[in-house]
């Protein structure tokens, strides 16, 4: 158990550090490149938050409760570690030729490794502050971790409420706080339609919101059908769900530039620009399955979800 909590603590530090870098690096992109850089984050966070939502289709008894500490890992496809970045649309005022080359370069997304570089191709005698443009590196990660505390509450008439919450964590005075909450409602079908079936069946709907200061907000929504079977102290469970994820970004870009000066001398200067856009996640069906072990009041479960971003979830907790 001690080793498990050490692992959870390491995951927490990784998550906080990663989100801090995201909010800083996104400001170094204009809109189009910023979308492509941050898009895999929407996919990975959506996959993580929409996993580990249940460890059994059986609902808790009225006023019963359970606490679970979930750690999720979303596996990032290799193709989503890079994107083709577009150069700034700046041209030499005298010749009309682009100031940066090449037209496009391969660069790291948030989960990639090394950022690309646009080379200044203007006349160094004509421009007083010529500089190449180095795009940010990524986190160089093949998996995206997240840590989620979860409280389950049994309510009358075969229902259960799930609450996920994390206290605000201040990332920095400039960025703001990392905030997270989520909730779900589950209804047992065995209590109404399928009392005699030797399996537990339930339906569930869930919603989450994760914010990184005022820069990024990720929201998820999912609907799940669940099935489980208890064998002694073991629980085997699975389900099919439909999920929807959106990411909203709002930041001031330091990457926008303009040319100023008089012939024959010019300079390229940054122009702070307000950027705002939305990204849709990989929305659609997701299958999940897992196994749990219950001894006394302690619960341990391991589950996996299949999709474009497969996930693995490990949960440790207790229930009464």
ABEGO torsion letter per residue (X at the ends): XAAAAAAAAAAAAAAAAAAAAAAAAAAABBAAAAAAAAAAAAAAAAAAAABGABABABBBBBGBBBBBBBBBBBBBBAAAABBBBBBBBBBBAAAGBBABOBABBBBBBAABBBBBBBBBABBAAABAABBBBBBBBBAGBABBBBBBBBBBBBBBGGBBBBBBBBBBBBABAAAEBBBBBBBBBBBBAAAAABAABABBBBBBBBBBBBBBEAABBBBBBBBBBBBBBBBEABBBBBBBBBBBBBBBBBBBBAABBBBBEBOABBBBBBBBBBBBBBBBBBBEBBBBBBBBBBBEABBBBBBBBBBABBBBBBBBBBBX
